[in-house]
Amino acid sequence: MVSHTFFDTQRRSYLGPNYYTKNITVIDKTISGHYLLSGDLNTQKPSKTKCTVTSKNWKMLEPSKFSTEFYEALKTLNNSTVSADCLDNTLRRICDQLLPLQARTISQRPVSPWFSLCIKVAKQHRRRAERRWRKTRLTIHRHIFMTHRHKVKTIIQNCKREYFLRKFETVTSGKEFSCLVTISWAAKEQCLYPLERR
C-alpha cells in the first residue's frame, strides 16, 4: 500500500482525506491543490446467459420438393372422407420430414419490465420496413421506416410511463420511493417519468 498524501491534511481547519492505494500511478501534476490518480480496475463483465432453442429454417424449404411430397401424400388419402385435421397432420408431417428441428444456442437478453406485446409487434414492423428500405434504397421506403422508428419510440415511452405510474401509486414508504427513483433513472439516460394526472 502506498500513501499519496504528502502534506498536512488538517492545515487551516481543513480535514482532507488520506489516500492509500495499490498498483496506482500518480501523475506528478498538481491542479488547484489536487493530484490526478489513474489506474486500472480489475472488473469483469458479467457473462451472458445462454439458452438452447429449437427452430426450423423455412428459407431452406424447396417449393418443388414440398409440392411433390404433398401430391404423393394426397394420393394415399380418400378425397371423399378427408378432413381438415387429416390435411393439417399431413402438412405437418411433410414439413417435419423436409425441415427437421434444429437446435441452436442464443444469448438471453434481459427483458425490461415495461416490455409488452405492442412493443414487440411495433419492433417487428420497424424491422420489416428497415429491411425493405435497405433493399430498395427508395426515399419513400426510408420515410416509412422513419415513421415506424418514431412509432416504436413513442410506444416504449408510453409503456414506460404507465409502468412507473403504476409503481409510484403502490409505493408505501420513502425507501421504496428512493429505490424506484434510482431504478427509473438507471433505466435510461433520458427517461420519461409519469406525468401528473390532469
C-alpha positions as CSV (number, residue, x, y, z in Angstrom):
1,M,0.0,0.0,0.0
2,V,1.3,3.5,-0.9
3,S,0.2,6.7,0.7
4,H,-0.5,9.6,-1.7
5,T,-0.9,12.3,1.0
6,F,2.2,14.5,1.0
7,F,1.1,17.4,3.2
8,D,-0.8,18.2,6.4
9,T,-4.4,17.4,5.7
10,Q,-5.6,19.2,8.9
11,R,-4.0,22.6,8.0
12,R,-6.2,25.7,8.1
13,S,-9.1,23.8,9.7
14,Y,-9.4,21.6,6.7
15,L,-9.6,17.9,7.1
16,G,-8.6,16.3,3.9
17,P,-8.7,12.6,3.0
18,N,-5.8,10.2,3.2
19,Y,-5.4,8.1,0.0
20,Y,-3.8,4.6,0.3
21,T,-3.8,2.7,-3.0
22,K,-2.2,-0.3,-4.6
23,N,-0.9,-0.5,-8.2
24,I,-2.0,3.0,-8.9
25,T,0.1,5.5,-10.9
26,V,0.2,9.1,-9.7
27,I,0.8,11.8,-12.3
28,D,3.0,14.5,-10.8
29,K,0.8,17.4,-11.9
30,T,-0.9,19.4,-9.3
31,I,-4.0,21.4,-10.4
32,S,-5.6,23.6,-7.7
33,G,-4.1,21.5,-5.0
34,H,-5.4,18.2,-6.4
35,Y,-3.4,15.3,-7.6
36,L,-4.5,13.2,-10.5
37,L,-4.7,9.5,-9.9
38,S,-5.1,6.9,-12.7
39,G,-5.2,3.2,-12.6
40,D,-6.8,0.0,-13.9
41,L,-9.8,-1.6,-12.2
42,N,-10.0,-5.3,-12.2
43,T,-13.6,-5.6,-13.2
44,Q,-15.1,-8.4,-15.3
45,K,-18.1,-8.0,-17.5
46,P,-20.8,-10.5,-16.4
47,S,-21.1,-13.3,-18.9
48,K,-24.3,-13.6,-20.9
49,T,-26.7,-16.4,-20.1
50,K,-27.1,-18.9,-22.9
51,C,-30.2,-21.0,-23.7
52,T,-30.9,-23.6,-26.4
53,V,-33.9,-23.2,-28.7
54,T,-35.2,-25.3,-31.5
55,S,-36.5,-23.9,-34.8
56,K,-36.9,-24.5,-38.5
57,N,-35.2,-22.7,-41.2
58,W,-38.1,-22.1,-43.6
59,K,-35.9,-20.4,-46.1
60,M,-34.3,-23.8,-46.9
61,L,-37.7,-25.3,-47.9
62,E,-37.7,-26.1,-51.6
63,P,-41.2,-25.5,-53.1
64,S,-40.8,-28.1,-55.8
65,K,-39.9,-30.9,-53.4
66,F,-42.7,-29.8,-51.0
67,S,-45.2,-30.0,-53.8
68,T,-44.0,-33.4,-54.9
69,E,-44.3,-34.8,-51.4
70,F,-47.7,-33.2,-50.8
71,Y,-49.1,-34.7,-54.1
72,E,-47.8,-38.1,-53.2
73,A,-49.4,-37.9,-49.8
74,L,-52.8,-36.8,-51.3
75,K,-52.8,-40.0,-53.4
76,T,-52.9,-42.1,-50.3
77,L,-55.9,-40.2,-48.9
78,N,-59.5,-40.7,-49.7
79,N,-60.7,-37.4,-51.1
80,S,-64.3,-38.1,-50.2
81,T,-63.7,-38.5,-46.5
82,V,-60.6,-36.4,-45.9
83,S,-60.9,-33.9,-43.1
84,A,-59.2,-30.7,-42.3
85,D,-57.3,-32.3,-39.4
86,C,-56.0,-35.0,-41.7
87,L,-54.7,-32.5,-44.2
88,D,-53.1,-30.5,-41.3
89,N,-51.4,-33.6,-39.9
90,T,-50.2,-34.4,-43.4
91,L,-48.7,-31.0,-44.0
92,R,-47.0,-31.1,-40.5
93,R,-45.5,-34.5,-41.3
94,I,-44.2,-33.3,-44.6
95,C,-42.7,-30.2,-43.1
96,D,-41.1,-32.2,-40.3
97,Q,-39.7,-34.6,-42.9
98,L,-38.2,-31.9,-45.1
99,L,-37.3,-29.4,-42.4
100,P,-36.3,-31.1,-39.1
101,L,-36.0,-29.1,-36.0
102,Q,-32.5,-27.7,-35.4
103,A,-31.2,-26.7,-32.0
104,R,-29.2,-23.5,-31.7
105,T,-27.7,-21.6,-28.8
106,I,-28.7,-17.9,-28.3
107,S,-27.9,-15.3,-25.7
108,Q,-30.7,-14.3,-23.4
109,R,-31.3,-10.6,-23.2
110,P,-32.8,-9.1,-20.1
111,V,-36.4,-8.1,-20.7
112,S,-37.5,-4.7,-19.5
113,P,-40.4,-4.8,-17.0
114,W,-42.4,-2.5,-19.2
115,F,-42.0,-4.6,-22.3
116,S,-45.3,-5.6,-23.8
117,L,-46.8,-7.3,-26.9
118,C,-47.5,-4.0,-28.6
119,I,-43.8,-3.1,-28.4
120,K,-42.8,-6.4,-29.9
121,V,-45.2,-6.0,-32.8
122,A,-44.1,-2.4,-33.4
123,K,-40.4,-3.5,-33.5
124,Q,-41.3,-6.3,-36.0
125,H,-42.9,-3.8,-38.3
126,R,-40.0,-1.4,-37.9
127,R,-37.5,-4.2,-38.8
128,R,-39.6,-5.2,-41.8
129,A,-39.7,-1.6,-43.0
130,E,-35.9,-1.3,-42.5
131,R,-35.2,-4.4,-44.5
132,R,-37.4,-3.1,-47.3
133,W,-35.7,0.3,-47.3
134,R,-32.1,-1.2,-47.3
135,K,-33.1,-3.4,-50.2
136,T,-34.6,-0.8,-52.4
137,R,-33.0,2.4,-51.2
138,L,-36.0,4.4,-52.2
139,T,-36.9,7.6,-50.4
140,I,-40.5,6.6,-49.8
141,H,-39.4,3.4,-48.1
142,R,-37.0,5.4,-45.9
143,H,-39.8,7.7,-44.8
144,I,-41.9,4.6,-44.0
145,F,-39.0,3.2,-41.9
146,M,-38.5,6.6,-40.1
147,T,-42.3,6.6,-39.3
148,H,-42.1,3.1,-37.8
149,R,-39.0,4.0,-35.8
150,H,-40.7,7.1,-34.3
151,K,-43.7,5.0,-33.5
152,V,-41.6,2.4,-31.6
153,K,-40.0,5.2,-29.6
154,T,-43.4,6.7,-28.7
155,I,-44.9,3.3,-27.7
156,I,-41.9,2.5,-25.5
157,Q,-42.1,5.9,-23.8
158,N,-45.8,5.4,-23.2
159,C,-45.4,1.9,-21.8
160,K,-42.5,3.1,-19.6
161,R,-44.6,6.0,-18.3
162,E,-47.5,3.8,-17.5
163,Y,-45.3,1.2,-15.8
164,F,-43.7,3.7,-13.4
165,L,-47.0,5.4,-12.8
166,R,-48.4,2.1,-11.5
167,K,-45.3,1.6,-9.4
168,F,-45.4,5.0,-7.9
169,E,-49.1,4.5,-7.0
170,T,-48.2,1.4,-4.9
171,V,-45.3,3.0,-3.0
172,T,-45.8,2.8,0.8
173,S,-42.6,4.1,2.2
174,G,-39.8,6.6,1.5
175,K,-37.3,3.8,1.0
176,E,-39.3,2.2,-1.8
177,F,-39.8,5.6,-3.4
178,S,-36.0,6.2,-3.4
179,C,-35.3,2.8,-4.9
180,L,-37.9,3.3,-7.5
181,V,-36.5,6.7,-8.5
182,T,-33.0,5.1,-8.7
183,I,-34.2,2.3,-10.9
184,S,-36.1,4.7,-13.2
185,W,-33.0,7.0,-13.5
186,A,-30.9,3.9,-14.3
187,A,-33.3,2.7,-16.9
188,K,-32.1,5.2,-19.5
189,E,-30.3,8.5,-19.7
190,Q,-33.3,10.3,-21.0
191,C,-36.1,8.7,-19.0
192,L,-39.7,10.0,-19.1
193,Y,-41.4,9.9,-15.8
194,P,-45.1,9.7,-15.1
195,L,-46.9,12.9,-15.8
196,E,-49.3,14.4,-13.3
197,R,-52.9,13.5,-14.0
198,R,-54.8,16.3,-15.5
